[in-house]
Amino acid sequence: MATPTTYVIVGAGFSGMAVAVQLLQRLRTPARICLVNRSLSFGRGLAYGTNSPSHLLNVPAGRMSIDPANDASFIDYLKSRALPYKAGDFVPRSLYGDYLERCLLRAQSQANDDVRLEMIESEVLRIDVSGGAPVVHLTNGRAIEANEVVLALGNFTPQPPCVQRSIEWNNGPLVNDVWAHGVLDEMGRDASVLLVGTGLTAYDAVLRLLDQGHRGAITMLSRRALLPQPHREQETPPAAGLVPPDFLHSESNIRRALRRTRELIAQAAQDGHDWRDVIGGLRGMTPRLWQQLSAKSKNQFVRHVGPYWDTHRHRAAPAIYRRIRDALDAGQLQVAQGRIIDIECSVEGDARAMAIVTYRVRGASSPTTQVFTAVVNCTGPSSDLHRVADPLIAQLRDEGLLSVDALSLGLAVDEEYRITTQSGDVLEHVRYVGPLLKAQHWEATAVPELRVHARNVVDRLLAN
């Protein structure tokens, strides 16, 4: 019997699960697939680990199949559970985690007899590539000699807001990780809460508080105070043909590109179409548009256009947006445009610690100081690998084995998805798939794109 090929997949969020499922389905020679995750919640991650029915997918169910060749897969799963969802519906994220787990177990049961899946609850400390073939060292003391490694690391916890004094987050009234177990459950119903950020993470926090019967004031604060836009009530695929295939071809000037896009949206509106159709039509060509920009233009886009793009491209389910608007109209939720200057924690007697926040509202002549029961960082996941404390990322970074892009959007890979080192070489047997591909593709954070990248990675693995 031939020696089995050993594949190690690091991370069991969507990308890791998609790679594992594809390998199980397509391998025809003896192989061992080691799927390593820090917990046994395979397929959950930050996105699908929530149990709240109010936390909905931000993509319609009909576009959430794990397999890009079978768009009906997720809908078929929902039907098998007698759940009345249609392709245009926005489904609770917990159900999607269930679906991913089912896909893995089914692929495992149907795999070739010589293909074995091992699910390992541990964390990767380091990868040794000095001997050619990578050796993966785990926190449980194991060392796995691999033929191929796929890093499927997802999103990292956000970086704390920069303030004047040195403060300790995830302590007392300061919450840096909104997804930390039970962190919002412990807040009193009348607590005054400051959410730093106004994006989809802040929406999740607001819904969680409201579901708990929260009565206190909730403030969302960000520099631009932009709110994610809603999907249409009956979401449908974008109208075809609105965006020409050569649209913005070779255009590297951000101002001109933005003006032409606005003109295209205005023309589409005159023809009875929705602006979402144009944004959706740009989706497939976004990587090409991003890659043709100079480093200077990319920086301009991230700083000046990126926040507006995000709120229109990464939209909220209609039901979520309605609840946010209702809370705003009722006065319980407020949105402020400004930036935090300083935070001080104060305790009086036996009372719970409070956060004294000094922030400057845009256009105000002087800062505002306000006391909150809790301050929650909702600025979204960090992609700045210079500051990420994950032990594996730190090892690869400190040894020069990965290259962080100039805008700190992710890491560099070649066309084979092999990780590029700081010296410009590649790690021959270490690949990456996940949202950190944003550095090279910009559009690389949602399931419709990530499932294609996962399939491409498996294509390369099997070709070798």
C-alpha positions in Angstrom: 0.0 0.0 0.0 1.3 3.5 -0.9 2.3 5.8 1.8 -0.6 8.2 2.5 -0.2 11.9 1.7 -0.7 14.0 4.8 -2.6 17.2 4.5 -2.8 19.5 7.5 -5.5 22.2 7.5 -5.1 24.8 10.2 -8.5 26.3 11.1 -12.0 24.9 10.8 -14.0 27.9 10.0 -15.6 28.2 6.6 -12.4 28.1 4.5 -10.9 25.2 6.4 -14.1 23.2 6.2 -14.5 23.9 2.5 -10.9 22.7 1.8 -11.5 19.6 3.9 -14.8 18.7 2.2 -13.2 19.2 -1.3 -10.3 16.9 -0.4 -12.5 14.2 1.0 -14.7 14.3 -2.1 -11.9 14.4 -4.7 -8.9 12.4 -3.3 -8.5 9.0 -4.9 -5.2 8.0 -3.4 -4.3 7.1 0.2 -4.3 10.3 2.3 -4.6 11.6 5.8 -6.4 14.9 6.4 -5.6 16.5 9.7 -8.1 19.3 10.5 -6.7 21.3 13.4 -8.9 23.7 15.3 -8.6 25.3 18.8 -12.0 24.0 19.8 -14.2 21.1 18.7 -16.7 23.6 17.2 -15.8 22.8 13.7 -17.5 25.0 11.1 -18.5 27.7 13.6 -15.7 30.3 14.0 -16.7 33.8 14.9 -19.4 34.1 12.2 -21.4 30.9 12.8 -20.8 30.3 16.4 -23.6 32.5 17.6 -26.8 30.9 18.8 -28.9 34.0 18.5 -31.8 33.6 16.0 -31.5 37.4 15.4 -28.0 37.0 13.9 -28.7 36.4 10.2 -26.5 35.7 7.3 -25.6 38.7 5.3 -25.9 36.8 2.0 -29.1 35.1 0.7 -29.3 31.4 1.3 -29.3 30.6 -2.4 -25.7 31.9 -2.6 -24.3 30.2 0.5 -23.5 26.7 -0.8 -20.1 25.4 0.3 -19.7 24.0 -3.3 -19.4 26.6 -6.1 -20.6 24.0 -8.5 -23.8 23.3 -6.6 -25.7 26.4 -5.6 -28.7 24.4 -4.3 -26.7 22.6 -1.6 -27.6 24.8 1.4 -31.2 25.1 0.3 -31.4 21.3 0.0 -30.1 21.0 3.5 -32.7 23.4 4.9 -35.4 21.5 3.1 -34.2 18.2 4.6 -34.8 19.8 8.0 -38.3 20.9 6.9 -37.3 24.6 7.3 -39.3 26.9 5.2 -36.5 29.0 3.7 -36.2 30.1 0.1 -33.2 31.1 -2.0 -33.7 34.8 -1.3 -34.1 34.5 2.4 -31.6 35.5 5.1 -31.1 32.5 7.4 -29.9 32.4 11.1 -26.2 32.0 11.1 -26.3 29.1 13.6 -28.1 27.0 10.9 -25.2 27.6 8.5 -22.8 26.3 11.1 -25.0 23.2 11.3 -24.9 22.9 7.5 -21.1 23.1 7.4 -20.8 20.4 10.0 -23.2 18.2 8.1 -21.2 18.7 4.8 -18.0 17.6 6.5 -19.5 14.5 8.1 -21.2 13.5 4.8 -18.0 14.0 2.8 -16.2 11.9 5.4 -18.7 9.0 5.2 -18.5 9.0 1.4 -14.8 9.4 1.0 -12.5 6.8 -0.5 -11.7 4.0 1.9 -8.0 5.0 1.9 -8.7 8.6 2.8 -8.9 9.3 6.5 -10.0 12.5 8.3 -8.6 13.3 11.8 -10.2 16.2 13.7 -7.7 17.6 16.2 -8.6 20.0 19.0 -5.5 22.0 19.5 -3.7 25.1 18.4 -0.7 25.3 16.1 2.3 26.9 17.8 4.7 26.8 14.8 5.5 25.3 11.5 9.1 24.2 10.8 10.0 24.3 7.2 13.8 24.0 7.6 13.8 20.4 6.4 11.8 20.9 3.3 8.6 19.2 4.2 6.7 21.2 6.8 6.4 19.9 10.4 3.4 21.3 12.3 3.9 21.7 16.1 0.8 21.7 18.3 0.1 23.0 21.8 -0.7 19.5 22.9 2.9 18.4 22.2 2.2 16.6 18.9 4.3 17.2 15.8 2.7 16.3 12.5 5.0 15.7 9.5 3.0 17.0 6.6 3.3 16.9 2.8 1.1 19.9 2.4 -0.2 22.5 4.9 -3.2 24.8 4.2 -3.5 27.8 6.6 -7.3 28.5 6.8 -7.0 31.1 9.5 -10.0 33.4 9.6 -10.6 36.7 11.3 -8.6 37.9 14.3 -10.0 39.9 17.2 -10.1 43.7 16.7 -7.3 46.0 17.8 -8.3 48.1 20.8 -9.0 51.8 20.0 -6.0 54.0 20.4 -6.4 56.3 23.5 -4.1 58.5 25.5 -3.6 56.4 28.6 -2.6 52.8 28.9 -5.7 50.7 29.8 -6.5 47.1 30.1 -9.2 45.8 27.8 -11.5 42.8 28.5 -11.4 43.9 32.1 -14.2 45.6 34.0 -16.3 47.9 31.8 -14.0 47.6 28.7 -14.8 44.8 26.3 -12.5 44.3 23.3 -14.0 41.0 22.1 -17.7 41.2 21.7 -17.8 37.5 20.9 -16.1 36.4 24.2 -18.4 33.9 25.9 -21.2 35.6 27.8 -19.7 39.1 27.7 -22.9 40.8 26.7 -25.1 38.6 28.9 -23.6 40.0 32.1 -24.7 43.6 31.4 -27.6 44.9 33.3 -30.7 45.8 31.4 -30.4 49.5 32.2 -26.6 49.8 31.4 -25.5 52.6 29.2 -23.4 51.1 26.5 -20.9 52.6 24.1 -20.3 50.6 20.9 -17.1 51.7 19.2 -17.9 51.2 15.5 -21.0 51.4 13.4 -20.6 48.4 11.2 -22.1 44.9 11.1 -20.4 43.9 14.3 -22.1 46.8 16.1 -25.4 45.6 14.6 -24.8 42.2 16.1 -24.1 43.7 19.5 -27.3 45.9 19.4 -29.5 42.9 18.4 -28.0 40.8 21.2 -28.7 43.5 23.8 -32.2 44.1 22.5 -32.9 40.3 22.6 -32.0 40.4 26.3 -34.6 43.0 27.0 -32.0 45.8 27.3 -33.6 49.1 28.3 -30.6 51.4 28.7 -29.2 53.8 26.1 -26.9 52.4 23.4 -24.5 54.7 21.5 -22.6 53.7 18.4 -19.6 55.9 17.7 -17.3 55.9 14.6 -15.3 58.5 12.7 -17.8 58.6 9.8 -20.9 57.2 11.4 -21.7 55.2 8.3 -24.3 52.5 8.8 -24.3 49.3 6.6 -27.1 49.5 4.0 -29.9 46.9 3.8 -30.4 44.2 1.2 -33.7 44.4 -0.7 -36.6 42.8 1.0 -36.9 40.2 -1.7 -33.2 39.8 -2.6 -32.6 38.6 -6.1 -29.4 38.1 -8.2 -28.1 41.3 -9.7 -29.6 42.3 -13.0 -27.3 41.1 -15.8 -25.6 43.3 -18.3 -25.6 46.6 -16.3 -21.8 46.6 -15.9 -19.8 46.2 -19.1 -17.1 43.5 -19.0 -14.4 46.1 -19.7 -15.8 48.7 -17.2 -12.9 50.7 -15.7 -10.4 48.6 -17.6 -6.9 49.9 -16.8 -8.4 52.8 -14.9 -6.0 53.7 -12.0 -7.3 57.1 -10.9 -9.6 56.7 -8.0 -11.5 60.0 -8.6 -12.3 59.1 -12.2 -13.2 55.5 -11.2 -15.6 56.8 -8.5 -17.2 59.3 -10.9 -17.8 56.7 -13.6 -19.3 54.3 -11.1 -21.7 57.0 -9.9 -22.7 57.8 -13.4 -23.3 54.1 -14.1 -25.5 53.9 -11.0 -27.4 57.0 -12.0 -28.0 55.6 -15.5 -29.2 52.2 -14.0 -31.6 54.1 -11.8 -33.1 55.9 -14.8 -33.6 52.5 -16.4 -35.5 51.3 -13.4 -32.7 49.3 -11.7 -31.4 49.4 -8.1 -28.0 50.6 -7.1 -27.4 47.2 -5.6 -27.5 45.7 -9.1 -24.5 47.8 -10.1 -22.5 47.0 -6.9 -23.3 43.3 -7.5 -22.2 43.5 -11.1 -18.9 44.9 -10.0 -18.3 42.0 -7.7 -16.8 39.6 -10.2 -14.4 42.1 -11.6 -13.4 43.6 -8.2 -10.1 41.6 -7.9 -9.0 42.9 -11.4 -9.9 46.5 -10.5 -8.0 46.3 -7.2 -4.9 44.7 -8.7 -4.6 47.3 -11.5 -4.3 50.1 -8.9 -1.0 51.5 -7.9 0.1 51.4 -4.3 -0.7 55.0 -3.9 -4.2 54.6 -5.4 -4.9 51.6 -3.2 -4.0 53.6 -0.1 -6.3 56.4 -1.3 -9.1 53.9 -1.8 -8.7 52.3 1.6 -8.6 55.7 3.4 -11.3 57.7 1.6 -13.5 55.3 -0.4 -13.2 52.0 1.5 -15.7 52.8 4.4 -18.3 53.9 1.9 -17.7 50.8 -0.3 -18.0 48.5 2.8 -21.4 49.9 3.9 -22.9 49.4 0.4 -21.1 46.2 -0.5 -21.4 44.4 2.8 -25.1 44.9 3.6 -27.4 43.8 6.4 -30.4 41.5 6.1 -33.6 43.5 5.8 -34.9 42.3 9.2 -31.8 43.3 11.0 -31.8 46.8 9.4 -35.5 47.3 10.4 -34.7 46.6 14.0 -31.7 49.0 13.9 -34.0 51.7 12.4 -36.7 51.0 15.0 -34.2 51.4 17.9 -32.9 54.6 16.3 -36.5 56.0 15.9 -37.3 55.1 19.5 -34.3 57.0 20.7 -32.8 54.1 22.6 -30.0 53.8 20.0 -28.0 56.8 18.9 -25.2 57.2 16.4 -22.4 59.7 16.9 -19.7 60.8 14.5 -16.4 61.3 16.2 -13.4 59.6 17.7 -12.3 58.5 21.1 -9.6 60.5 22.8 -9.3 58.9 26.2 -10.9 56.3 28.5 -10.6 56.2 32.3 -12.1 53.5 34.5 -13.5 54.7 37.8 -14.8 52.7 40.8 -16.7 54.3 43.7 -17.1 52.2 46.8 -18.6 48.8 46.1 -20.2 50.0 42.8 -19.3 48.4 39.5 -16.5 50.1 37.5 -17.6 52.7 35.0 -15.9 54.0 31.9 -15.3 57.7 31.6 -15.0 58.3 27.9 -13.7 61.5 26.3 -14.4 61.8 22.6 -14.5 64.5 20.0 -17.7 64.8 17.9 -17.0 65.9 14.3 -17.3 69.6 14.0 -17.4 70.3 17.8 -15.0 72.9 19.2 -14.3 70.9 22.3 -14.3 67.2 23.4 -17.3 65.6 25.1 -16.9 63.5 28.3 -19.6 60.9 29.1 -19.9 58.0 31.6 -20.8 54.6 30.3 -21.5 51.3 32.1 -19.6 49.4 29.4 -17.5 50.2 26.3 -17.5 47.5 23.6 -15.1 47.4 20.7 -17.1 46.7 17.6 -14.5 47.9 15.0 -14.4 44.6 13.3 -11.7 41.9 12.9 -8.1 42.9 12.6 -6.0 42.1 9.5 -2.9 43.8 10.6 -0.5 40.9 11.0 2.1 43.2 12.5 0.0 43.4 15.6 -1.8 40.0 15.7 -0.7 38.0 18.8 -1.6 34.5 17.3 1.4 32.3 18.1 1.6 30.8 14.6 1.3 34.2 12.8 3.9 35.6 15.2 6.3 32.7 14.4 6.0 33.0 10.7 6.1 36.8 10.8 9.1 37.0 13.1 11.1 34.4 11.1 10.3 36.3 7.9 8.2 33.4 6.5 5.3 35.5 5.6 5.0 38.9 3.9 2.4 41.5 5.2 1.1 43.9 2.6 1.8 47.6 2.9 -1.8 48.4 3.9 -2.0 45.7 6.5 -5.0 44.0 4.8 -3.5 40.5 4.9 -0.7 38.5 3.6 0.9 37.8 0.2 0.5 34.5 -1.7 1.5 33.5 -5.3 -0.8 32.2 -8.0 -0.6 28.7 -6.4 -1.7 30.2 -3.0 1.7 29.5 -1.6 2.7 31.9 1.1 5.3 34.5 0.0 8.1 35.2 2.4 9.6 38.6 3.2 12.5 37.8 0.9 10.2 37.2 -2.0 10.5 33.4 -2.0 7.6 31.0 -1.4 6.9 28.3 1.1 6.7 25.4 -1.3 4.2 23.3 0.7 2.4 25.9 2.8 -0.7 27.6 1.3 -3.2 30.1 2.6 -7.0 30.5 2.0 -9.2 32.9 3.9 -10.1 36.6 4.4 -6.5 37.7 4.5 -6.5 37.2 0.7 -8.1 40.6 0.7 -4.6 42.1 0.4 -4.5 40.8 -3.2 -8.1 40.3 -4.2 -10.0 42.9 -2.1 -13.1 40.8 -2.6 -12.2 37.8 -0.5 -14.2 37.9 2.7 -17.6 36.4 1.9 -18.7 32.8 1.1 -19.3 33.2 -2.6 -15.6 34.2 -3.1 -14.0 32.0 -0.4 -15.6 28.8 -1.7 -14.0 29.5 -5.1 -10.6 30.1 -3.5 -10.9 26.9 -1.5 -11.6 24.9 -4.6 -8.7 26.6 -6.3 -6.4 25.6 -3.5 -7.5 22.0 -3.7 -7.0 22.1 -7.5 -3.3 23.0 -6.8 -2.9 20.4 -4.1 -4.2 17.6 -6.3 -2.2 18.8 -9.3 1.0 18.4 -7.3 
